[in-house]
Amino acid sequence: MKPSIAVIGTGFGGLAAVIELKKQGFDDIVVFEKADDIGGTWRDNTYPGAACDVPSPFYSYSFEPYTVWPHRFSRQPVILEYIKHVAEKYDVMRHIRFGTEVLGASFDADEGKWTVELSDQEPVVVDVLVSAVGQLSRPSYPAIEGAETFAGASFHSAEWDHGVDLAGKRVAVIGTGASAIQFVPAIQPEVGQMTVFQRTPPYLIPRFDREFSRHHHTVFEKVPATLLVERGAWYGVTEGLSVAWVYSKALTRVIKAVSRRHMRKQAGAKPGLFEKIWPNYQIGCKRILFSSDYVPALTQPNVDLVTDAISSITPTGVLTADGKEHEADVIIWGTGFKATEFLAPMSIKGGDGRDLQDDWRGGARAYYGMTVPHFPNLFIMYGPNTNTGGGSIIYFLEAQAKYLGEYVAHLAATGRQLAVRPEVEQDYDDRIQAHLSESVWSLCSSWYRNAEGRITTNWPLLGAQYKAQAKFDPADYEVVSR
């Protein structure tokens, strides 16, 4: 049997899946991309200052080191260039259908096939369906009264409107997460006045960025081991964060002390600022952020940090709980993504008509984040509980792609469609949720948790443990059709 495979999405996850499948000898692959270019979140997030907070030698594929990173922490345009370089080099582009959105898919148990419903053409029938839409692809807007009445320009950081001239404008920034701490310092010198509305402050630690010179690039190219050393060193640093959150309270205290010293020193130029930005929750409970320019931006004369709750939005600005209206010409939403709504808004139905979103009503779950009982030959990249609290998601994606390759190879050899055994997935989920219930992420609300409080995004252990444990074993699966 030579399986046909459909992959949804062309970010790092989709590319990893296609490259591994081709490496295993499978070429009957179609990739659906709703946009007109590849890149996923690195195509969409073009806000000023957009960059990765994981060092590029580690935030890249292990099989494709890149010797020409301009910076240790690369900016969005360069990461997108890298993605395109990989797609071209590994012959992914010819498999992609651009401008094609997947509306849903259903499995036919008699035929052992997935029928994929598309936005712009007839349905496509395949043996294996791979979702690589990720966790951070759908912008989230909080429900604030009056938001639709605002008379000025308003946009989300992930949908940045580059046609809006911010020069001299009064800009309201709602949210202080990973995107805001990058675009706030990037636009601060340009705007007339900026008001940053903070609900919960993030912990910040220094971003030890540096520019890689031509000499660095030459060394990386001529002596590849140096790039591997850089990659290995940053693997150790980022994995160290996971060690702190999972195993070491002593290391956690060290990281907190580093964060406090860093933030206090940077806030010192503006009396009272440190007290506003220093978090009152356990470090690690929310995403810790790397930044050396966000707090200095808050100290500038044209920036105000507001910690009063937002009551509503008016046609002319933002009204806070103290009754004050903060006038604005532009509102920028830095309010993150619908990270816990996996695979939405697609409708995915198994052979018995069961709806995946119904099965996930209490929170998304999957065996090692990849396969789901009763949904044969459905595979998820960057699925439930595979986000990392400290490392590089690409490290996880490579482990998942290898699992996918072995799964499809087994299908090709046997001709049998498989679904993970419910009891196997249940035992796994019980174990993972038990770890999570004792983790730092259970101590506060965050985008790691859904509305019911279930932690659906994060892997609770080390990245190395995920890679060691997430191994394909046919015994974990049951045959559902031939």
C-alpha positions in Angstrom: 0.0 0.0 0.0 1.2 3.5 -0.8 -0.7 5.9 1.5 -2.0 9.2 0.3 -1.5 12.0 2.9 -2.9 15.4 3.4 -1.2 18.0 5.6 -2.8 21.1 6.8 -0.5 24.1 7.3 2.9 25.2 6.2 4.6 26.4 9.4 7.4 24.6 11.1 5.2 21.6 12.0 3.8 21.1 8.5 7.3 21.3 7.0 8.7 18.8 9.5 5.9 16.4 8.7 6.3 16.6 5.0 10.1 16.3 5.1 10.0 13.2 7.3 7.4 11.5 5.2 9.4 12.2 2.0 12.5 10.9 3.8 10.5 7.7 4.5 9.8 7.3 0.8 6.2 8.7 0.7 5.5 11.2 -2.1 1.7 11.1 -2.5 1.4 14.2 -0.3 -0.8 17.3 -0.6 -0.4 20.3 1.7 -3.3 22.7 2.1 -2.4 26.3 3.0 -5.2 28.9 3.3 -2.8 31.8 2.8 -0.8 32.6 -0.4 2.6 31.9 1.2 4.2 29.5 3.6 5.4 30.2 7.1 2.5 29.9 9.6 2.9 32.2 12.6 6.1 33.6 11.1 4.3 34.7 8.0 1.4 36.2 9.9 3.2 38.0 12.7 4.8 41.0 11.0 4.5 43.5 13.9 7.5 45.8 14.5 10.1 44.1 16.6 8.7 40.5 16.0 11.4 38.0 16.9 11.9 34.6 18.5 12.7 34.4 22.2 14.5 31.1 21.7 18.0 31.4 20.2 18.0 30.6 16.5 20.7 27.9 16.6 18.2 25.9 18.7 15.0 27.3 17.2 15.8 25.5 13.9 15.7 22.0 12.5 18.6 19.8 13.7 18.9 18.4 10.2 19.2 21.9 8.6 21.6 24.1 10.6 21.8 27.7 9.3 25.2 29.4 9.2 23.9 32.9 8.3 21.7 33.9 11.2 22.2 37.7 11.6 21.4 37.6 15.3 21.3 35.0 18.1 17.6 35.8 18.6 16.4 36.1 15.0 13.8 38.6 13.8 10.7 37.5 11.9 11.8 38.2 8.4 14.9 36.1 8.8 13.0 33.2 10.3 10.6 33.3 7.4 13.5 33.3 5.0 14.8 30.1 6.8 11.4 28.4 6.5 11.3 29.2 2.7 14.9 28.0 2.4 14.0 24.7 4.0 10.8 24.2 1.9 12.8 24.8 -1.3 15.7 22.6 -0.3 13.6 19.7 0.7 11.2 19.8 -2.2 8.1 20.7 -0.2 6.8 23.6 -2.4 5.4 21.4 -5.2 3.1 19.6 -2.7 1.4 22.8 -1.6 -2.0 24.1 -2.7 -2.1 27.8 -1.7 -5.3 29.8 -1.0 -7.0 26.6 0.1 -8.7 26.5 3.5 -9.7 23.2 5.1 -13.3 23.5 6.4 -13.5 20.0 7.8 -12.9 16.3 7.3 -14.7 13.0 7.9 -13.5 9.4 8.1 -15.2 6.7 6.1 -14.7 3.4 8.1 -15.8 1.2 5.2 -13.3 2.8 2.8 -10.7 3.6 5.5 -10.3 7.1 4.0 -10.5 10.7 5.0 -12.6 13.1 2.9 -11.3 16.6 3.3 -13.7 19.5 2.6 -12.1 22.5 1.0 -13.0 26.1 0.6 -12.3 26.5 -3.1 -12.5 23.1 -4.8 -14.0 19.6 -4.7 -13.3 17.4 -1.6 -10.0 15.4 -1.6 -9.9 11.8 -0.4 -6.7 10.6 1.4 -5.6 7.8 3.7 -3.9 9.9 6.3 -4.8 13.4 7.6 -2.2 15.5 9.4 -3.1 18.7 11.1 -0.3 21.1 11.5 -2.3 24.3 12.3 -0.5 24.8 15.6 -1.6 26.4 18.9 -0.8 30.0 18.1 -2.6 30.7 14.8 -5.9 32.2 15.7 -5.8 35.7 17.4 -7.8 36.1 20.6 -9.8 39.3 21.4 -11.2 39.7 25.0 -14.9 40.5 25.3 -14.8 44.2 26.2 -17.9 46.3 26.0 -17.9 48.9 23.3 -14.9 47.5 21.4 -16.8 47.8 18.1 -17.6 51.5 18.7 -14.0 52.7 18.7 -13.7 55.3 15.9 -10.0 55.0 15.3 -7.8 52.2 13.8 -7.9 49.0 15.8 -6.0 45.7 15.1 -4.4 42.7 16.7 -0.6 42.3 16.8 -0.9 39.2 14.7 -2.9 41.1 12.1 -0.8 44.3 12.1 -2.1 47.0 9.9 1.0 48.5 8.3 -1.2 51.0 6.5 -1.8 52.9 9.8 0.7 55.6 10.4 1.6 55.7 14.1 3.8 58.7 14.0 2.7 61.2 16.6 -0.5 59.2 17.4 -2.0 58.4 20.8 -1.7 54.6 20.9 -3.5 52.3 23.4 -1.9 48.9 23.8 -4.1 46.3 25.5 -2.1 43.3 26.8 1.5 42.8 28.0 2.3 39.3 26.7 5.1 38.0 24.5 4.1 40.1 21.4 3.6 43.4 23.3 6.9 43.3 25.0 8.5 43.2 21.5 6.4 45.8 19.7 6.0 48.3 22.5 9.7 49.2 22.5 9.8 49.0 18.7 7.1 51.7 18.2 7.7 53.8 21.3 10.1 56.3 19.7 7.6 56.8 16.9 4.3 57.4 18.6 3.2 60.6 20.3 1.8 59.0 23.4 1.4 55.4 24.4 -0.8 54.0 27.1 -0.1 50.3 28.0 -3.0 48.5 29.7 -1.6 45.7 31.9 -3.8 43.1 33.5 -1.0 40.8 34.7 2.7 41.6 34.4 5.1 39.0 33.0 8.4 37.9 34.6 11.3 39.2 32.4 14.8 37.9 32.2 17.6 39.4 30.1 17.8 38.6 26.4 21.4 37.9 25.8 21.2 38.8 22.1 24.1 39.5 19.9 24.8 40.2 16.2 26.6 37.4 14.3 29.3 39.0 12.2 30.7 37.8 8.9 33.5 36.2 10.9 30.9 34.1 12.9 29.2 33.0 9.7 32.6 31.9 8.2 33.4 29.9 11.3 30.0 28.3 11.4 30.3 27.3 7.8 33.9 26.1 7.9 33.7 24.5 11.4 30.1 23.2 11.7 30.8 21.8 15.2 30.8 25.4 16.5 27.2 25.8 15.5 26.4 22.5 17.1 28.1 23.8 20.3 26.0 26.9 20.2 22.9 24.8 19.7 23.8 22.4 22.5 24.5 25.2 24.9 21.2 26.9 24.3 19.4 23.6 24.5 21.0 23.3 28.0 19.9 26.8 29.0 16.3 26.4 27.8 15.9 22.9 29.1 17.2 24.3 32.4 14.0 26.4 32.6 12.0 23.2 32.3 14.2 21.6 35.0 13.4 24.6 37.3 9.6 24.5 36.7 9.4 20.7 37.0 12.1 19.6 39.5 14.1 22.3 41.2 12.7 24.9 43.5 16.2 26.1 44.3 16.8 26.8 40.6 13.4 28.5 40.4 14.5 30.8 43.2 17.7 31.7 41.3 15.8 32.5 38.1 13.3 34.7 40.1 16.2 36.5 41.7 17.8 37.2 38.3 14.4 38.4 37.0 13.9 40.7 40.0 17.3 42.3 39.8 16.9 42.8 36.0 13.5 44.3 36.2 14.3 46.6 39.2 17.4 47.9 37.6 15.7 48.7 34.4 12.6 50.3 36.1 14.7 52.5 38.4 14.5 55.5 36.2 10.7 55.9 36.8 9.6 56.0 40.4 6.8 53.5 41.2 7.2 51.5 37.9 8.8 48.5 39.4 6.0 48.0 41.9 3.6 48.0 39.0 5.5 45.5 36.8 6.7 43.0 39.4 4.4 39.9 39.3 2.7 38.6 42.4 2.3 35.0 41.2 4.7 32.0 41.2 7.4 32.4 38.5 6.9 30.0 35.7 3.2 29.8 36.1 2.8 32.1 33.1 5.2 32.2 30.2 8.5 33.8 31.3 9.8 36.3 28.7 13.2 37.4 27.5 13.5 41.1 27.1 16.1 43.8 27.6 14.2 46.8 26.1 10.6 46.5 27.2 11.0 48.0 30.7 13.2 50.8 29.4 10.5 51.7 27.0 8.0 52.0 29.8 10.3 54.5 31.5 10.1 56.9 28.6 8.1 60.2 29.0 5.6 59.3 26.3 4.6 56.0 27.9 2.1 55.4 30.7 1.4 52.0 32.2 -2.1 51.6 33.5 -3.0 48.7 35.8 -6.6 49.6 36.5 -9.1 47.2 34.9 -10.7 48.2 31.6 -14.4 48.8 32.0 -15.2 49.5 28.3 -14.0 51.0 25.1 -15.6 54.2 23.8 -15.4 55.8 20.4 -12.5 57.9 21.5 -10.5 55.7 23.9 -10.4 53.3 26.8 -12.4 53.7 30.0 -10.9 52.1 33.1 -12.5 51.1 36.4 -11.4 54.3 38.1 -13.7 56.2 35.8 -10.9 57.7 33.7 -11.1 57.7 29.9 -7.7 57.3 28.2 -8.1 58.9 24.8 -6.5 57.1 21.8 -6.3 57.4 18.1 -5.2 53.7 17.6 -5.8 50.5 19.7 -3.4 47.6 19.3 -4.5 44.3 20.8 -1.6 42.3 22.2 -4.0 39.7 23.7 -2.6 36.5 22.4 -4.2 33.5 20.7 -6.9 30.9 21.1 -4.3 28.4 22.1 -6.6 25.9 23.7 -9.1 25.6 20.8 -7.2 22.9 18.9 -8.1 22.4 15.2 -11.0 24.9 15.5 -12.9 26.0 13.5 -12.5 22.8 11.4 -15.1 20.1 11.8 -13.4 16.7 12.2 -15.6 13.6 12.3 -14.7 10.0 12.9 -16.1 6.9 11.2 -19.1 6.7 13.5 -20.0 10.3 13.0 -18.5 11.4 16.4 -17.3 15.0 16.4 -13.8 15.6 17.7 -14.8 18.9 19.3 -17.5 17.0 21.2 -14.9 14.6 22.5 -12.8 17.5 23.5 -15.5 19.5 25.2 -13.8 19.2 28.5 -10.4 20.0 27.0 -8.3 18.8 24.1 -6.4 15.6 24.7 -4.4 13.2 22.5 -1.8 10.4 22.9 1.5 12.3 23.2 -0.4 15.1 21.6 -0.6 13.3 18.3 -3.4 10.6 18.0 -6.9 10.4 19.3 -9.1 7.3 20.0 -11.9 6.7 17.4 -10.2 8.9 14.9 -8.1 6.5 12.7 -5.2 7.9 10.7 -5.6 11.4 12.1 -2.4 12.9 13.2 -1.7 16.2 15.0 1.5 18.2 15.0 1.9 20.5 18.0 -1.2 19.1 19.6 -2.5 19.0 23.1 0.1 19.0 25.9 3.1 19.3 23.6 4.0 23.0 24.2 7.2 23.6 26.1 7.6 25.8 29.1 11.3 26.4 28.4 12.7 24.9 25.2 12.2 25.0 21.5 9.0 23.7 20.0 10.9 22.6 16.9 12.7 20.0 19.1 9.2 18.5 19.8 8.1 18.8 16.2 11.0 16.7 15.0 10.1 14.0 17.5 6.5 14.1 16.3 7.5 13.9 12.7 9.6 10.8 13.3 6.6 9.2 15.1 4.4 10.1 12.1 6.8 8.6 9.6 6.9 5.3 11.6 3.1 5.3 11.9 2.6 5.8 8.1 5.3 3.2 7.3 3.4 0.7 9.5 0.2 1.5 7.6 2.0 1.1 4.3 3.4 -2.3 5.3 0.1 -3.7 6.7 -2.6 -1.9 4.9 -4.4 -1.5 8.2 -5.9 1.7 9.5 -5.2 2.2 13.2 -6.6 4.3 16.0 -4.9 4.6 19.4 -6.6 2.3 22.0 -8.9 4.3 24.3 -7.4 2.7 27.4 -3.8 3.5 26.3 -4.7 7.1 25.7 -6.6 7.3 29.0 -3.7 5.9 31.0 -1.4 8.4 29.3 -3.7 11.3 29.9 -4.2 10.4 33.6 -0.4 10.3 34.0 0.1 13.6 32.3 -2.7 15.4 34.1 -1.4 14.1 37.4 2.0 15.7 36.6 0.3 18.9 35.5 -1.9 19.1 38.7 1.3 19.3 40.7 3.1 21.7 38.3 3.7 25.4 38.6 1.1 26.0 35.8 -1.7 24.9 38.1 -1.1 27.9 40.4 -2.6 30.6 38.2 -4.7 31.3 35.2 -3.0 31.5 31.8 -3.3 30.7 28.2 -2.0 27.2 29.1 -5.4 26.4 30.6 -8.9 26.3 29.1 -12.1 27.8 30.6 -12.6 24.7 32.8 -9.1 25.0 34.2 -7.6 22.0 32.4 -4.0 22.5 31.2 -4.3 21.5 27.6 -1.2 23.1 26.1 1.9 22.2 28.0 4.1 19.1 28.3 4.8 18.7 32.1 8.3 17.2 31.9 11.5 17.8 30.1 11.9 17.9 26.3 14.3 15.1 26.4 11.7 13.0 28.3 9.1 13.7 25.6 11.6 12.6 22.9 12.4 9.4 24.8 8.8 8.5 25.5 7.0 9.4 22.3 7.9 6.3 20.4 5.5 4.6 17.9 4.4 1.1 19.1 1.8 -0.8 17.1 0.6 -2.4 20.3 -0.7 1.0 21.4 -3.2 0.9 18.5 -6.2 -1.1 17.4 -7.1 -2.1 13.8 -10.3 -0.4 12.8 -10.4 -1.2 9.1 -8.6 -2.9 6.2 
